[in-house]
Amino acid sequence: MSKRTSETVTQSVIEKKSKSWSLGLVNSMINPDYIIKQTDRIVVIRDKYPKAKIHYLVLPREDISSIHKLNSSHIDLLNEFGLLFEQLKDQHQEFTLQAGFHAVPSLQRLHMHVISKDMISTWLKTKAHWNSFNTSFFLPYTDVIKELQNKGTITKIGPEKHKDLLATPLKCNQCSYVPKNLPKLKEHLLSHQ
């Protein structure tokens, strides 16, 4: 698909669906203030509400609503996601970056998070925010591509597991510290700087 065709497809999706907050990523994909990198098939944007010092979203121009709509025909696209992740790691060598997908995305449009492990952010406000990146609710990029290659699809988690993962007790992602609450955890994270 040419860049021009991709932009037309993206624009038509925006025009049809821009009313819903869950589609906010589509609007950000065309906002130059958020765009970090782009190719014919992919746009990398800054997360509007970053949960760490570095927090980007990697999105396809193609209208794919979530990881659960991926199939084996998307392996090349996901390989390109991985190449962009490697480029971002090269640009931010002072940070430990991880890439992955939420098992149950809250926003429509497939998106891969590229996020630094520090998790220092004023936007990190709830236990669910923390657990969405620091439990198995966060599916590492390498696991997702491997499952797609082996099974041709990504397994959904059930509502009970979804709820349990987001309610998991807090624990530092860099040591064994177990805080009483999120403010204590955020204070502790500063000691890893």
C-alpha positions as CSV (number, residue, x, y, z in Angstrom):
1,M,0.0,0.0,0.0
2,S,1.4,3.4,-0.9
3,K,1.9,6.1,1.6
4,R,-0.8,8.2,-0.1
5,T,-3.3,5.3,0.0
6,S,-2.4,4.6,3.7
7,E,-3.0,8.3,4.6
8,T,-6.4,8.2,2.7
9,V,-7.4,5.0,4.6
10,T,-6.3,6.5,7.9
11,Q,-8.2,9.8,7.1
12,S,-11.4,7.9,6.2
13,V,-11.3,6.0,9.4
14,I,-10.9,9.2,11.4
15,E,-13.8,10.8,9.6
16,K,-16.1,7.8,10.3
17,K,-15.1,7.2,13.9
18,S,-13.6,10.3,15.5
19,K,-16.4,10.8,17.9
20,S,-15.4,8.0,20.3
21,W,-12.8,8.5,23.0
22,S,-11.6,4.9,22.5
23,L,-10.5,5.9,19.0
24,G,-8.3,8.8,20.1
25,L,-5.2,7.0,18.9
26,V,-6.3,7.5,15.3
27,N,-6.5,11.2,15.7
28,S,-3.0,11.3,17.3
29,M,-1.6,9.4,14.3
30,I,-2.0,12.4,12.1
31,N,-1.0,15.0,14.7
32,P,2.6,16.1,14.0
33,D,3.0,17.1,17.7
34,Y,2.8,13.4,18.6
35,I,4.5,11.7,15.7
36,I,8.0,10.4,16.4
37,K,8.6,8.2,13.4
38,Q,6.6,6.8,10.5
39,T,6.9,4.4,7.6
40,D,4.5,3.5,4.8
41,R,2.7,1.1,7.2
42,I,3.4,2.3,10.7
43,V,3.3,5.5,12.8
44,V,5.1,5.9,16.2
45,I,3.6,8.5,18.5
46,R,4.2,9.8,22.0
47,D,1.7,8.5,24.5
48,K,-0.5,11.5,25.5
49,Y,-0.5,10.2,29.1
50,P,2.9,8.5,29.5
51,K,3.4,6.1,32.4
52,A,7.2,6.4,32.3
53,K,9.9,8.7,31.1
54,I,9.8,7.1,27.7
55,H,6.4,5.9,26.4
56,Y,5.6,5.6,22.8
57,L,2.9,3.8,20.9
58,V,3.6,1.9,17.6
59,L,0.5,1.8,15.4
60,P,-0.3,0.4,11.9
61,R,-1.9,2.7,9.3
62,E,-4.1,-0.3,8.5
63,D,-7.3,-0.3,10.5
64,I,-6.7,-3.3,12.8
65,S,-8.7,-2.9,16.0
66,S,-6.6,-5.0,18.4
67,I,-4.1,-7.8,18.8
68,H,-7.1,-10.2,18.7
69,K,-7.7,-9.3,15.1
70,L,-4.1,-10.2,14.1
71,N,-3.5,-13.3,12.0
72,S,-0.6,-14.9,10.2
73,S,-0.9,-12.4,7.3
74,H,0.2,-9.7,9.8
75,I,3.6,-11.3,10.7
76,D,5.5,-8.9,8.4
77,L,3.8,-5.9,9.9
78,L,4.7,-7.1,13.4
79,N,8.3,-7.7,12.3
80,E,8.4,-4.1,11.2
81,F,7.1,-3.1,14.7
82,G,10.1,-5.0,16.1
83,L,12.5,-3.1,13.8
84,L,11.1,0.2,15.0
85,F,11.4,-1.0,18.6
86,E,15.1,-1.7,18.0
87,Q,15.6,1.8,16.5
88,L,14.0,3.3,19.5
89,K,16.2,1.3,21.9
90,D,19.3,2.6,19.9
91,Q,18.0,6.2,20.4
92,H,17.4,5.8,24.1
93,Q,20.3,3.6,25.2
94,E,20.3,5.2,28.7
95,F,16.9,3.6,29.4
96,T,15.8,0.0,29.6
97,L,12.9,-0.2,27.1
98,Q,10.4,-2.9,26.8
99,A,7.8,-3.4,24.1
100,G,4.5,-5.2,24.3
101,F,0.7,-5.1,24.1
102,H,-2.0,-5.1,26.7
103,A,-3.9,-8.4,26.9
104,V,-7.2,-6.4,26.9
105,P,-6.6,-3.1,25.1
106,S,-8.6,-0.1,26.4
107,L,-8.3,1.8,23.1
108,Q,-9.3,0.7,19.7
109,R,-6.5,0.4,17.1
110,L,-3.8,-2.1,17.4
111,H,-0.9,-0.5,19.3
112,M,2.3,-1.7,20.8
113,H,3.7,0.1,23.9
114,V,7.4,1.0,24.0
115,I,8.0,2.0,27.6
116,S,10.9,2.5,29.8
117,K,11.2,0.4,32.9
118,D,11.6,3.4,35.3
119,M,7.8,3.9,35.4
120,I,8.3,7.5,36.7
121,S,5.4,9.7,35.6
122,T,2.8,11.9,37.1
123,W,0.3,10.0,34.8
124,L,0.9,6.8,36.7
125,K,-2.0,7.2,39.1
126,T,-3.6,3.8,39.8
127,K,-2.8,0.2,40.7
128,A,-4.3,-0.8,37.4
129,H,-1.9,1.5,35.5
130,W,1.0,-0.1,37.2
131,N,-0.2,-3.7,36.8
132,S,-1.1,-3.2,33.1
133,F,2.7,-2.9,32.5
134,N,4.1,-5.0,35.3
135,T,2.1,-8.3,35.3
136,S,1.4,-10.8,32.6
137,F,-1.4,-8.4,31.5
138,F,1.5,-6.8,29.5
139,L,2.3,-9.3,26.7
140,P,5.9,-8.9,25.5
141,Y,6.4,-8.2,21.8
142,T,8.5,-11.3,21.4
143,D,5.8,-13.5,22.9
144,V,3.1,-12.0,20.7
145,I,5.0,-12.5,17.5
146,K,6.0,-16.0,18.5
147,E,2.3,-16.9,19.2
148,L,1.2,-15.3,15.9
149,Q,3.9,-17.4,14.0
150,N,2.9,-20.6,15.8
151,K,-0.9,-20.3,16.1
152,G,-1.8,-17.6,13.6
153,T,-3.8,-15.8,16.3
154,I,-3.5,-14.3,19.8
155,T,-5.3,-16.0,22.7
156,K,-7.7,-13.9,24.6
157,I,-7.8,-13.9,28.4
158,G,-11.1,-14.2,30.2
159,P,-12.7,-11.5,32.3
160,E,-11.8,-13.1,35.6
161,K,-8.1,-13.3,34.7
162,H,-8.2,-9.7,33.4
163,K,-9.7,-8.6,36.8
164,D,-7.2,-10.6,38.8
165,L,-4.1,-9.3,36.9
166,L,-5.1,-5.7,37.4
167,A,-5.8,-6.4,41.1
168,T,-2.4,-8.1,41.7
169,P,-0.6,-6.7,44.8
170,L,2.0,-4.0,44.0
171,K,5.6,-5.0,43.7
172,C,8.6,-3.1,42.4
173,N,9.6,-4.1,38.9
174,Q,13.3,-3.7,39.7
175,C,13.8,-5.3,43.1
176,S,11.8,-7.2,45.7
177,Y,10.2,-4.2,47.5
178,V,6.5,-4.6,48.2
179,P,4.9,-1.2,49.0
180,K,1.7,-0.5,51.0
181,N,0.3,1.6,48.2
182,L,1.1,3.3,44.9
183,P,2.5,6.6,46.4
184,K,5.0,4.5,48.4
185,L,5.9,2.6,45.2
186,K,6.4,5.8,43.2
187,E,8.6,7.2,46.0
188,H,10.6,3.9,46.0
189,L,11.1,3.9,42.2
190,L,13.1,7.1,42.6
191,S,15.8,5.1,44.4
192,H,16.5,3.2,41.2
193,Q,17.5,6.4,39.3
